[in-house]
Amino acid sequence: MLLSSALLSSVLLTSMLQSPFCDLCWLRDDSRKSTAVLAHLKNENELSERYLKPLVSKQKNLLNEWETMAGYKAEKPWLDMNGYHYKILNTGKRGVLIRKNNHSEDVVINIDDRAYNHDYYDLGNWSVSPNNRLVAIAENTIGDDNYVISVIDIASGNIKTKLCGEYADTLVWKSDEEIIVVQNEVNTYRPYKAVLRNINKNTSVTLYQETKPAWLVSAYIASDEKSILIQSNNHDTSVQYLLRKEELSIDSKAALRLVKPQKNSVEYYVDVLDDKYYIKSNKGGNFAIYTAQDVQREWVPIIQPKGEIIRWLLADRRIVIEEKRQGITLLEGFDHQGKKVFSNNLSKAASVGWMDRNTNPSSQTINIRTMGLSQPPAWTKLNIETGEIVSSKADIYNQFDTESYVSKLISVNHQDVEVPVSLVYRKDMLKDNSPVFLYGYGAYGVTMRPYFMPQIISLVDRGAVYVIAHVRGGGFKGDDWYQAGKGVNRRNSIQDFIAVAQAMKQFRIASSAQKVDRDILALGSSAGGTLVAAAINQFPELFKGAVLQVPFVDVLNSMSDESIPLTGQQYAEWGNPHKSEERDVMRAYSPFDNISAQNYPAMLVRSGLFDSRVPYWEAAKYIARIKESSTANNPYLLVTDLLSGHNTDSNKALRQQAMDYAFLLNLTNTNQ
């Protein structure tokens, strides 16, 4: 007899609850109101605070360093939209969104004021109406994935309408009084329904609703600002519906114009300019740019890059693509017939560049953001007619000289696989016993960029080596690199991380002939927590300490329970436990399920009570099991933020990062 997936999930969960490995399941409380659970979390916070209290002075020193180092920040480019220029002014807090044109300058949103009475605040998105009179904003004050949407009259500040409940942060204006929003599914947080809302009439109509549990709904406006695309996609397939603004009515549900029928493993993304369609799609195997006069008829390929298209920009006379080839990022410009006009390499040693803040298709220039581990951020303006740099302005940091540092991209060979590693150290501070701060993520095809951060500089100024392991499962080398570390291949990413840790333990510069044995201090967040915790299970004595932030460590249990938000959308990434082969793989690496009696290194683990992506109880169960099992006398600290979710307030996050670094530095002999 075949069981339905829902019934099978229930059976699996019941089995887990009855197993001896679920003695910690009482820590799960979906309501977040259990007196016993909250008491436990508060007690853990108090224990952690007691241990960390002597480190507060080190935390303050780091914060002061970061603040002192901040000098001149190059001015951000304005966003050009509908006759106005928009920018968020830095106020030292969250900022104020302003706009200007030739006649006036207005405050659109005072973000500081709106966040004032909230312990947690996130402005997820904002969008101004076509007549420039209204602004729609998506705000979150809890920390989960549900947003409250407000439409505000810019001149008066009065709220025209407010949508509370389950909403994503999608905001697409159809007209001056109509806006498309996307509702989240109750409990799962899955964006599943696109709704057209009339601000004045307070009415709405459903445009599209997705019933498949692994599919997510979104919407965006095309470059011509006349066409709207409503999209549904899973991990490797997409389908879109095209709407023309003038054809869409709130009074009767518009007939959605299907672009192309769904085809497994085929993705496509449409843009429109001058009544011509341009499409990014992998219909021919690799992603390419196609064009068509009628989007429902033949698509003609015009740009077929050798690498992977990361981003693309459609302008009046050019198509600009950001392309990745084996870790190298290229910016290439083409005319509308696909003839290449220019090609620029945005990658240097441990640095990166990308297109950013480009909103005007008629502009002949685009903005590029560049930085590296020892290269301060810069805004560069590039002429897309010629590919020439028009201007470049870099941030200036106090008491920082880039010549004092070495940043490079190296490779670690592991089972005939070359694992890329970005690293930075300070020339005069590197010693044979300098510790290594090793960061890893390795999931969802995400490339961990080698950003410039004063926080990292503060570590290398103390003699540390800061390292990013670009393991399989991430996107550093493109889609093949991602596929080689996802799902049933997850163990590859873990083995890559271990190999990098082992190599960095012996890392030495050419001038050093002496054998070294460095302390390895690991950092991982969310999916990176899976990576680090799984590696520690296999080689606990390889690591001196670790910080795990909102870590996904109870992989097997969470992926077996479809009542947990987003589980149904994650099977392709982590594996489907309803399939025995995939379940065996998950069981073999799931961090919580593989804790045993070993000498576990010191750990500081953080979670958020209202986290809807990685529930707080994963971290709580994990630390409790580590404390029960470890044969070492090390600190195992759990800190639960009772007022936030997966992400936290930026100022609070900075304080937490300073304490995380202080905790790890305290485990070493580094000058602090």
Secondary structure, DSSP 8 states (H G I E B T S, - for coil): ----HHHHHHHHHHHHHHSGGGTTGGG--TTS--HHHHHHHHHHHHHHHHHHGGGHHHHHHHHHHHHHH--B------EEETTEEEEEE--SSS-EEEEE-SS-EEEEEEHHHHHTT-SS-EEEEEEE-TTSSEEEEEEESSSSS--EEEEEETTT--EEEEE-SSB-S--EESSSSEEEEEEE-TTT--EEEEEEEETTTTEEEEEEE---TT-EEEEEE-TTSSEEEEEEE-SS-EEEEEEEGGG--SSS----EESS---TT--EEEEEETTEEEEEE-TTSS-EEEEESSTTS--EEEE--SSEEEEEEE-SS-EEEEEEETTEEEEEEE-TTS-EEEEEE---TTEEEEE-S---TT-SEEEEEEEETTEEEEEEEEETTT--EEEEEE-B-TT--GGGEEEEEEEEEETTEEEEEEEEEETTT--TT--EEEEE---TT--------HHHHHHHTTT-EEEEE--TTSSTT-HHHHHTTSGGGHHHHHHHHHHHHHHHHT---TT--S-----EEEEEETHHHHHHHHHHHH-GGG-SEEEEES----HHHHHT-TTSTTGGG-HHHH--TTSHHHHHHHHHH-TGGG--SS---EEEEEEETT-SSS-HHHHHHHHHHHHHH--S---EEEEEETT--SS--HHHHHHHHHHHHHHHHTTS----
